[in-house]
Structure formats: C-alpha cells, structure tokens
Amino acid sequence: MSGTLRHILSRGQVVPMPGVYDAVSALIAERSGFAGVFLSGSALSYTMLGRPDIGLVTLTEAAATLERVRDRISIPILVDADSGFGNALNVARTIRVFERAGASAIQIEDQINHKRPGDLAARPLVSPSEMVGKIKAALDARHSDETLISARTDAPFSETFEQALARAHAYADAGADIIFVEGLSELVQLQRLTDEFRGKKPLLHNVLDGGKSPLQTTAELGALGYSIVLFPGAAVQSAVSAMERALQTLKTDGHTKALRANMHDGKSLNQLIGTPEFQTAAKVFDATNFND
C-alpha cells in the first residue's frame, strides 16, 4: 500500500478523493495520480442496481466490491457504510467486514437505517446518543488504529446549523477520526466549522454538482481548513453520460466510426487493465518451465 490514510493526512495537505464504484474506475483514479479514493454508496447503487441511493445496496454487496477494488489498487480507500447497516452491533460487524476487505477508512452517517424514498431531500436522523454509540462500537470493533472512522452528520437538512455543529462536536468527542458535516449551504458555515475544529480533527467536505453546498475547488477547500474533499459523482456521472452518447450513436449509425476518436481500442484498453503483465506472468508460471 502507498501509505496509510492517517499518514497521508498527517502531512497537512488537502486530499481529493474521487468517487469510484468498481475496479476499473478505481484503477483509473490511481493511474490519474489521486492519493486515495472514495467507494461511493450512491455510485454503487447506480451502477450495480440501476437504482437511486436509498439504502438498497447490502453490506455483502458493498464488501464484495471493496475486495475487488482493493485487489486492484494500493492507495487508501474510504468506504461509504451508510448508517452502518443497522444498530451499533451491526456497525461493529460492518467495520470488521470492511476492514478485512481492505478499507482504509469507513464512513458512518447519522441518518435512520431505512431511508424514505418519497422525499430524498428529507433525511431523518437518529439521536445524537445513538450515533455516539455507533461510533464507539466502530472504534471498538476495528482491528487496527490505522483504519479510520469517519462520522457524517446530515443534520443541516433538517436541523439548525448550531444543532449540526453540536452533533459534530459530540461525534468528535466520541472518538471519530474524521468529521463530515453534509449539506452546509453557506460559505460562512464552512468557515465556522473549520475554525472550531482546526488542529483537532480532520474535516471532510463533499463536492457534488447540484448539491446543497457551494461548489469550490480542492485548493479553496484546503485553504479553508478541510483535509479531505470528496467528488462522489464525477466518475459515475461522466461514465453514464459517455455511455448514453456512445450507445445512442451506435443505435443510430449502426457502427462505431463516429465513436472511435473518444474510445479505447482493444490495445489501449488491454494496456490499461494490465493484460501485458498477465501475459508475462503466464509465461513465468507456465508448467512447462517447471518440468523435472
């Protein structure tokens, strides 16, 4: 592995993490030079199920994807664990499963376990004390202190900023390694949060086109005092858009001529996924090389 996430954060530089959803998207992120990736729950739901992010992806489905991603890349992986897939006891199991599967950090949110698909903007929350219990269960369950626990609150969607801030402090006091307040809509709120946590806990921010928070660059958020910046939708939104254009063109034209300038050919795609290395390994381990 290229260094633990805790070590990377100790350098004091902001860490951008694109959202990934499978081995090839993670591989492209690593090849692009990112120091870490975010295994996005919403991107998993979109790509695995073709469904909205309403808690349909299971623990085992997410863990299986994580295992495949970890097998392919060496950089740190922050994993979206939603609400931890249940109560504090479920959270403990989630941490053990994700840690064994290769997570570098695991993010737990304070939304209720079963989301309400009728209104995606409404995000009912568990009590602060229940979330604190989940955080303590997560910390107790992890095998290594290098596996970081990120605590996310969605309080700005249904509570005041001061209440959201109080939740953030409670989660930090409970021992969470990273704090994430989702849905802050004003720059002054972003700055207030960093002012209160500066030098205490790494802060995470989410950049999502069409989201509630003002769009800012990694550098701007780093200057504010954030340590991790997630871009959960950039890869999946771009990939889906590209597939739509490609398949609509193919259906209309009946061939791929118009697509070729913007798509991999067989050689370049095989180069990306490491086919030459497999061919070399096959020769090295060929049974005929080990005859008596």
Buried (B, 14 or more C-beta within 10 A) or exposed (E): EEBBBBEBBEEEEBBBBBBBBBBBBBBBBBEEEBBBBBBBBBBBBBBBEEEEBBBBBEBEBBBEBBBBBBEBBEBBBBBBBBBBBBBBEBBBBBBBBBBEBBBBBBBBBBBBEEBBEEEEEEBBBBEBEEBBBBBBBBBEBBEEEBBBBBBBBBBBBBBEBEBBBBBBBBBBEBBBBBBBBBBBBEEEBBEBBBEBBEEEBBBBBBBBEEBBBEEBEBEBBBEBBBBBBBBBBBBBBEBBEEEEEBEEBEEEEEEEEEBEEEEEEEEEEBEEBEEEEEEEEEEEEEEEEEEE
